[in-house]
Amino acid sequence: MAQRACACHILVKTREQAESLLKQLNQGAEFDKLARKHSTCPSGKSGGSLGEFGRKDMVKPFADAVFKGPLLKVQGPVKTQFGWHLIKTLYRQ
């Protein structure tokens, strides 16, 4: 089972915002550009990149999406205590 992963995300306050951004992504918008413009997480400044992290470094709903979901496909909206996330897992090891 993978213990480390690399992912990027877009964090917004409402499910509606997340769904709107997901629709834009599905129509070809670039993930990093939307993250820079809309994400409320400091990682938004770097296109949503969270770098590499361990399973236990993230809250459970987020970690479940990263470690159990498909690679390179945007998942979400995923709800955590921080808000609503769109998550793209780049790799797991």
C-alpha positions as CSV (number, residue, x, y, z in Angstrom):
1,M,0.0,0.0,0.0
2,A,1.3,3.4,-0.9
3,Q,2.6,5.5,2.0
4,R,3.5,8.7,0.2
5,A,1.8,10.7,-2.6
6,C,2.0,13.9,-4.5
7,A,-1.1,15.9,-5.2
8,C,-2.5,19.3,-6.0
9,H,-5.8,20.7,-5.0
10,I,-8.2,23.7,-5.2
11,L,-9.8,24.6,-1.9
12,V,-13.0,26.7,-1.9
13,K,-15.7,27.6,0.6
14,T,-18.8,26.1,-1.0
15,R,-19.8,22.9,-2.8
16,E,-21.3,25.1,-5.6
17,Q,-17.9,26.8,-6.2
18,A,-16.2,23.4,-6.3
19,E,-18.8,22.1,-8.8
20,S,-18.5,25.2,-11.0
21,L,-14.7,24.8,-11.1
22,L,-15.0,21.1,-11.8
23,K,-17.2,21.8,-14.8
24,Q,-14.6,24.3,-16.1
25,L,-11.9,21.6,-15.6
26,N,-14.0,19.1,-17.5
27,Q,-14.3,21.6,-20.3
28,G,-10.5,22.0,-20.6
29,A,-9.5,24.7,-18.1
30,E,-6.0,24.3,-16.6
31,F,-5.9,23.1,-13.0
32,D,-3.0,25.3,-12.0
33,K,-4.6,28.5,-13.4
34,L,-7.9,27.8,-11.6
35,A,-6.0,27.1,-8.4
36,R,-4.0,30.3,-8.6
37,K,-7.2,32.3,-9.1
38,H,-9.7,30.6,-6.8
39,S,-8.1,28.5,-4.1
40,T,-8.2,29.8,-0.6
41,C,-5.3,27.6,0.4
42,P,-1.8,29.1,0.4
43,S,-0.8,26.3,-2.0
44,G,-3.0,28.1,-4.6
45,K,-0.1,30.4,-5.3
46,S,1.9,27.5,-6.6
47,G,-1.0,26.1,-8.7
48,G,-2.4,24.1,-5.9
49,S,0.7,21.9,-5.5
50,L,1.0,20.2,-2.1
51,G,4.2,18.4,-2.9
52,E,4.9,15.0,-1.5
53,F,3.3,13.9,1.8
54,G,2.3,10.9,3.9
55,R,-1.1,9.4,4.4
56,K,-1.2,10.6,8.0
57,D,-0.2,14.2,7.1
58,M,-3.7,14.9,5.7
59,V,-7.2,14.7,7.2
60,K,-9.0,11.4,6.4
61,P,-11.4,12.5,3.6
62,F,-8.6,14.1,1.8
63,A,-6.2,11.2,2.3
64,D,-8.8,8.7,1.2
65,A,-9.2,10.6,-2.1
66,V,-5.5,10.8,-2.7
67,F,-4.6,7.3,-1.7
68,K,-7.6,5.4,-3.0
69,G,-8.7,7.4,-6.0
70,P,-7.5,7.3,-9.6
71,L,-4.2,9.0,-10.6
72,L,-4.2,12.1,-12.7
73,K,-8.0,12.5,-12.6
74,V,-9.7,15.3,-10.7
75,Q,-11.7,14.1,-7.8
76,G,-14.3,15.9,-5.8
77,P,-15.8,17.9,-4.5
78,V,-14.4,16.4,-1.3
79,K,-15.6,18.0,2.0
80,T,-13.2,18.5,5.0
81,Q,-13.3,20.9,7.9
82,F,-11.3,23.3,5.7
83,G,-13.9,23.5,2.9
84,W,-14.4,21.8,-0.4
85,H,-11.5,20.4,-2.4
86,L,-10.9,19.4,-6.0
87,I,-8.0,17.0,-5.8
88,K,-5.6,15.6,-8.5
89,T,-3.2,12.9,-7.4
90,L,0.0,13.0,-9.4
91,Y,1.6,9.9,-8.1
92,R,1.8,7.4,-5.2
93,Q,4.7,5.4,-3.8
